[in-house]
Amino acid sequence: MQVTRTRPKQIFRFSVAYFLGVLVLNILVSPFADQLQSGFLIETMLMTLLLLSAVMSIGGRRRALVGAVLVAPAAVGEWLNYWQPALPILVVARVAGLLFIGFVFVQLLRFIVFAPRVDSEVLCAAVAAYLLAGLAWSLAYILLDRLAPDSFVFTLGPKYDHSMTGFTGLYFSFITLSTVGYGDIIPASGLARILAMVEAVFGMFYVALLVARLVSLYSSGSALEAASRGEIADQQRIGADNSQTGSNNPEK
């Protein structure tokens, strides 16, 4: 009696659309959370939800294990910074968060590059990677502003709001990523300018390369479907010819 061996079941991969939804929710709630008394708590809860959903979306035993190891100090650091705000805790939380976001971003790019065809999951991964990049740079700007308060110059708005906190950092990050640049926030230090310059260049190349990749996937998928339809039509035609030949030459 032959015994069949089954491979161990992998951890279920959640749809990237769920992670994209949490990411969009985090961005949309951010400007309103800054105006609430419990806004810091809301931001911490949303960031924790975002980190956990990212771990579940990357899938695979090894990737999920690596993601869990990277996300643990980031999530714990966020809550420690909420209960007892301190610069060392913020630095640890932000650095760990940036490492984890970088890991998730690479996994999303791998998913897009090695996808056999364009579908809803690939499109969600592409949008999620773009928004995740903007979030990562906002965390870097907020951390830089805490370490060096004179890194940014604010030309508009009330003076008490002249700091990279929450939505302000997110706003400046996406304005820079999309290369809009309204001029209300200006990077003043050398490190701030380098971060803004790299983000702007990244935003341009990401969109260009992403569009090229999606077009390539769509074109190759269309060609494969056309070839498959042609092969099926050829097989049907050959079968019809064989049946017709058999009917014209009956056995004696």
C-alpha positions, 0 to 999 in steps of 0.5 A: 500500500502506497502512502502519500505524503502531504506538504505542511499547510502554509499560513493563509495569505490574507488579501492585499486589498484588506491591507490596502483598506487599513492603509487608506483608513490610516491616512484618512483618519490622520487629519481628524485624529490630530484635532481630538483629545484622544488623537494620539491613542487613535493614531497608535491603535491605527498604526498597530492595526496597520502593522498587524495587517501587513504581517498577515498580508505578506503570507508564507511561513518564512516571510510571516516569521520574519515579519513578526520578528520585525514588527514586534519592536515596532508595535511595542515601541508605539505603545510604550511611546504612548504610555510614556513619551520619550525620545529614545523610545520614539527613535526605537519605534520609528527605526523598527517601523521603518525596517518593517515597512521596508521589508513589507514594501520589498514583498509587495514589489516581489508579488508585482514583479513575479505575478503571471498576470494583472488582476485585482490583487496586483493592482491593490499591491501596487497602490499599497506599495505607493501609499506605504512608501509615503507613510515610511517617509512621513515617519522619517520626517517626524523622527528627523524633526524630533531629533533636529527641530530646525530641519524644516521651515514652515511658511504658512499656518499658526506658529504653534503648529509648526512641527512634524507631528502626525498628519503634517508629516504625512501631508509633506511626505505625499506632497513630496512623493507626488512632486507637487511641492506647495512650498508651505513646508521647506526642508532646511537642513542637509539631511531633510533635503536629501530625504525630500530629494530621494522621495521625489525621485523615487515617486517619479521612477516608481510610477514610470516603472510600475506602469511599464510592468503592468503594461508588460503583464497585461500584454503577455497575458493577452498574448497567452490567451490569444495563443491558447484560443488559437491552439484550441481552435486548431485542435477543434479543426483537426478533430473535425477534419478527422471525423469527416475523413472517417465518415468519407472512408467507411470500413469495408 
